[in-house]
Amino acid sequence: MVQTETKHLLVQKFDGVMQLTLNRPDSLNAFSPDMMLGLKESMEEAKNDDSIHVIILSGAGRAFSAGGDVKTMGTSNPLATYNHIGNLNELILTMRNLEKPIIAAVHGYAAGAGFNLALACDMILAAEESKFVLSFSKVGLSSDGGGLYFLPRLIGPYLAKELLFTAEPITAEKAHSLGIVNHTYPLEEFKDQVERFANKIAAGPSEAYQFIKKIANQSYHSTLDEILELERISQATIVTTDGHKEGVQAFKEKREPDFN
């Protein structure tokens, strides 16, 4: 395992996985400029590192992330806020454009922009005791971090607006039933289950993952004709890859494929 630590972010690499841990436990991993910059730079590093096949995004201490730092609220001016949200926007876009799977591993609270950061990932795994809350209206704010894009598409505009208007927390079980969370696990086995899930994804065909993520994300705003053509192009490209050849050979030999 390779481990590095920058201000407010812990970076670990093991077995094709990059784990990024938000590391401000005393503030429930509330966002800071250094944290957002570190996340963006780490995502860009993962993009250019062929040994990294999947990213885990998690939080240190008692929570995934409380989102915006309430201690700094009420003192900002419009220009500073505009610039801060601009940095958050760049991070979200970097995550969506990274053609590698990103797994959010949520325990404790995922609140406000912390919830939306999880939504910007490709899959969400949650500890059974975790809570999700869009807490913006509690402090008189609207959403940021792409929540007004991701959540209505995921659960529909009516329920999304209810969660935003009321700022009522929902349990991991409720989030799972709504399709927000992929899987829930008991807290005592959460870390092992997340690593097991990530290792399974990391062992898969990275070339195919690139197309799956890119086209699935484009399906939000594309027609059926456009998606069919993108699928056509992707298949025509992938049939030349070593991953496809290994997958076919493994199927014929009745064994598990070794995509690495």
Residue pairs with C-beta under 8 A, 6 or more apart in sequence:
1 12
1 13
1 14
2 12
2 13
2 14
3 10
3 11
3 12
3 13
4 10
4 11
5 11
5 23
6 34
6 38
7 32
7 34
7 35
7 38
8 22
8 23
8 24
8 32
8 34
8 35
8 38
9 20
9 21
9 22
9 23
9 34
9 35
9 38
9 39
9 42
10 19
10 20
10 21
10 23
10 60
11 18
11 19
11 20
11 21
11 38
11 42
12 18
12 19
12 21
13 19
13 51
13 52
15 199
15 202
16 51
16 52
16 53
16 54
16 199
16 202
16 203
16 260
17 52
17 53
17 54
17 55
17 56
17 195
17 198
17 199
17 202
18 42
18 45
18 46
18 49
18 52
18 54
18 55
18 56
19 55
19 56
19 58
19 198
20 39
20 42
20 55
20 56
20 57
20 58
21 58
21 59
21 60
22 29
22 35
22 57
22 58
22 59
22 60
22 64
22 65
23 29
23 35
23 60
24 30
24 32
24 35
24 60
25 59
25 60
25 61
25 62
26 61
27 66
27 69
27 71
28 59
28 61
28 62
28 63
28 65
28 66
28 108
28 109
28 111
29 35
29 59
29 60
29 61
29 63
29 64
29 65
29 66
29 114
30 65
30 66
30 67
30 68
30 69
30 70
30 71
30 114
31 65
31 67
31 68
31 69
31 88
31 113
31 114
32 69
33 84
33 87
36 87
36 88
36 91
37 87
39 57
39 91
40 87
40 90
40 91
40 94
43 55
43 91
43 94
43 95
43 98
43 102
44 94
46 52
46 55
46 98
46 100
47 98
47 99
47 100
52 100
53 100
53 101
53 201
53 202
53 203
53 204
53 206
53 209
53 260
54 100
54 101
54 102
54 103
54 198
54 201
54 202
55 98
55 100
55 101
55 102
55 103
56 102
56 103
56 105
56 194
56 195
56 198
57 102
57 103
57 104
57 105
57 117
57 118
57 121
58 64
58 104
58 105
58 106
58 107
58 194
59 65
59 106
59 107
59 108
59 114
61 108
62 108
63 107
63 108
63 109
63 110
63 111
63 114
64 104
64 105
64 106
64 107
64 108
64 109
64 110
64 114
64 118
64 130
65 109
65 110
65 111
65 113
65 114
65 117
66 109
66 111
66 112
66 114
67 111
67 112
67 113
67 114
67 115
67 116
67 117
67 135
67 145
68 112
68 113
68 144
70 139
73 139
76 84
85 144
88 113
88 144
88 145
89 146
92 116
92 117
92 120
92 145
92 146
95 102
95 120
95 121
96 120
96 217
99 209
99 210
99 213
99 214
100 206
100 209
100 210
100 213
101 122
101 123
101 201
101 209
101 213
102 120
102 121
102 122
102 123
103 121
103 122
103 123
103 124
103 125
103 194
103 197
103 198
103 201
104 110
104 117
104 118
104 121
104 123
104 124
104 125
105 125
105 126
105 190
105 194
106 118
106 124
106 125
106 126
106 127
106 130
106 132
106 172
106 181
107 126
107 127
107 129
107 130
107 187
107 190
108 127
108 129
108 130
108 131
109 130
109 131
109 132
109 133
109 169
110 117
110 118
110 130
110 131
110 132
110 133
111 131
111 132
111 133
111 134
111 135
112 133
112 134
112 135
112 136
113 144
113 145
113 147
115 132
115 133
115 134
115 147
116 134
116 143
116 144
116 145
116 146
116 147
116 150
116 151
117 145
118 124
118 132
119 145
119 146
119 147
119 150
119 151
119 154
119 180
120 145
120 146
120 150
122 213
123 182
124 175
124 180
124 181
124 182
125 181
125 182
125 183
125 184
125 185
125 190
125 193
125 194
125 197
126 172
126 175
126 176
126 181
126 183
126 184
126 185
127 172
127 184
127 185
127 186
127 187
127 190
128 172
128 173
128 184
128 185
128 186
128 187
129 172
129 187
130 171
130 172
131 169
131 170
131 171
131 172
132 169
132 170
132 171
132 172
132 175
132 180
133 167
133 168
133 169
133 170
134 143
134 147
134 151
134 163
134 164
134 167
135 167
136 142
136 143
136 144
136 164
136 167
137 164
137 165
137 166
137 167
138 167
142 148
142 164
143 164
147 164
148 160
148 164
151 160
151 163
151 164
151 180
152 160
152 161
153 220
154 160
154 178
154 179
154 180
155 178
155 179
155 180
159 178
163 170
170 178
172 181
172 184
173 184
175 181
176 182
176 183
176 184
183 193
183 197
185 193
185 194
201 209
203 259
203 260
204 259
205 241
205 243
205 244
205 247
205 257
205 259
206 243
206 259
207 238
207 241
207 243
207 244
208 238
208 241
208 243
208 244
211 230
211 234
211 237
211 238
215 227
215 230
215 231
215 234
218 226
218 227
218 230
219 227
222 230
238 244
243 259
246 257
246 258
246 259
247 257
247 259
249 257
250 256
250 257
250 258
251 257
